[in-house]
Amino acid sequence: MVQDFEQYSAWRQDVAMALEKYQMWVNAAELADAATEQRIARALARLADDRLSVAFVAEFSRGKSELINAIFFADYGQRILPSAAGRTTMCPTELMYDPAFPPCIRLLPIETRASNLSTSDYRDDPAAWTVLPLALDAGEEMHETFKQVSMTKHVKVEEAKRYGLFDETDPDVAATLDDNGEIEISLWRHAIINFPHPLLKQGLVILDTPGLNAIGTEPELTLNLIPNAHAVLFILAAETGVTKSDIEVWRTHIGAGAGRIVVMNKIDAMWDELKTEAENDAEIERQQTTVAHMLALEPRQVFPVSAQKALVGKINGDMALLEKSRLGALEAALFNELIPAKQDIIRKQLSDDLNAVVSIQQATIGARIRDIVEQLQELKSLRGKNQGVIAHMMRRVEVEKKEFDGSLFKLQGTRAVFARLSTELYTTLGMDIVHKEIAAVREAMAASRFVTTGIRGPVKHFFDQARANLAVSNGKIAEISEMMEMMYRKFAAEHGLSLAVPMTLSLDKYRKEVDAIEEVYVKQFGTTTLLITSRDAVIERFFDSIASRVRRSYRAANADVEAWLKVIMSPLEAQIRQHKDQLKHRLASIQRIHDATDSLETKIESFEASQFALEKVKARLNDLAGNVESAMQRSTAAAFEAAA
C-alpha cells in the first residue's frame, strides 16, 4: 500500500516538475500572461494539494475501527484507534497529515452544535478546537490520547435538544435516559487526527464514522464527507448480515457505484471448529451471496474479512492467519481501483489546463513569427527601391498605426460595458444575496406553524432561488463572453491579429452541486421524517449544514468568476501591446532606412535571426508541453522507477 501511494506521489511530482519546466520557459520567452499564469498555478496547486479520501461507514460494533487498524496501522504493532465491544468511535474522526500542524488531535466540542455553523465552518477557526499533542515515541500514552474520540458525557434533555441530539417524538428515546433523567452524548462533535503515517503523508485521508445514527444527526457526513470520499467502505457483520437500518443507509447515503465497497466483517464468528474448513467457507459464501442480493450487488462486490484476525496476523507475523482473514483481497480491490480512478480524474483536469495554456502560447508565438515574416517581406520589397517608395511605405504604416489607435479608443468603450456587466454579475452571484436568502429561510421556518409545510416550502424556495441566481449569473457570463468574442474577432479581422476565442466559463458544475445537496436533503428528510421530527431539531440539525454547503459552492463560484474576469481580456491586451510595439518598430526601421542611417541588409539579417530564434522557442515549448503530456500519461510505477 505504501508503495502504491509512493508511486502515485512520484507521478504527481513528475508531472509537476515537467509543468514547472514549461512555466520557466514560458516566462523566459516573455510569453506569460495572466490567463497562462492562472492556469499553471491552478494545475500545480491541484497536484500539490491532491488527497485521496476513504470513508468507513457502518452501524456501531461492526468493526470499523479494527478494520482501519488492520489495513493502515498494523505496522505500529498495536491498535492505534480504540477498538472494543460496543461503541468506541463517538464522533466523526478524520485521520490525515498536514505538515502545518504538529502531531495532535484537534477536537471540536459538542457545544458548537448549538450554533448556526457546520463543522466545515469551524475548520478555519483554530480557537474553536481543543488541541491535544500526540507523543509519537510513547505508544501507551498516544493510545490513551486516541481514546478521546470515544469520550461521552451525560446532559439534561434540554441541553441535548439544543444540540439536536434528542427527539422526544422517538418512542425509543426513553430507554436512553439514566436514573437522573439525563442522556449520554459524545463529548466531541468532530475529531481530526494529524498523524505522520507514511500513507497519510502521501495524501490519504481516512474518515471513521461513529455509527449509522450519527449519519442522521451530523449532516456534515451526508452533505460533504461521505459524498466526496473517493472510496466508501460499507461494513456489515457477517453473523447478522444486512439489517433494516443497513439497507436504509445503503440506499439513502451510499448506494452502488464507483468506489463503493461492501465489507462483510467478523467472518471469524462463522469459523465453526466442529465443521470442516470447506463447510465454513461454504457458509461464508452463502452469507456473501445473501448480502449481495439484498444490496442489489454481485457477490464479487462483497468482501468477507476478519479485521481482528488480520490485525493479529500482521502484528504477530502469522501469514496463515492473515491469509485466512481474507484481508488481502479487500486491500487489492481498494487500492487497485482507488488510485487509478483518482489519477484519471487529475489527468483529465490537467490535460484540459495544458491544452488551453499551449494554445495561448502557440497563438502568441505564431503572431510574433507572422509579424516578423511580414516585416521581412516588407523590407525585402525595399531592395532597389528609391526614397519615394520608402517614404510612401512610411506613410502607409503611419495610417495603419492611426487606424489601430482608433480601434484602441473603441476598446475603451468595451471596457466600460465589461465593467458594468461584471457589476451586474455579482448582484446575483455575490455572497450577500446568499446570506440574505439563508436568513429569509430561517425566519420563514421559525415562524411556521406546521413542521412539514413550514420546512418543505422555504427550503424548496431556497434551492430554487440558488439555481435561479446561478442561471442568471450564467446568462451574464455568456453575455460577457459574447461581447469579448466579438471584440476578439474584430481585432483579428481588422488588424490581422492571431487571437483564439477567449476562455469560457460555466457555472453548471455549481448548479449540479446545489442539485446534489437538495437530493441529499430530499432523501434524508422526506415527508415522513419531517412529520416525526421536531421543528427545532430540523432547523438546527440540518438547514445550517445545507446553508453552509451552498455557501461554500457560491464562494467557489465567486472565486472562479473573479479569476475569469481578471484574465478574459489578457490575451487580447497582450496581442494589442505586441501589435502596437510591432507597428512602432516597423515605422522606426523604415524611417532609419529612409534616412540612410541603417543598412537595409543588416536589418533583414536581424529580422531573419529573430525569426530563427522564435522558431527555436516554439519547438522547445512544443517539446516541453510534450514532456508534460508524457508525464501525465505515464503509469505511477514508471514514474516511481524514474524518481528512484
Summary of the structure (lengths in Angstrom):
residues: 644
radius of gyration: 31.9
end to end distance: 17.3
largest distance: 112.9
contacts: 2049
relative contact order: 0.13
helix: 68%
strand: 9%
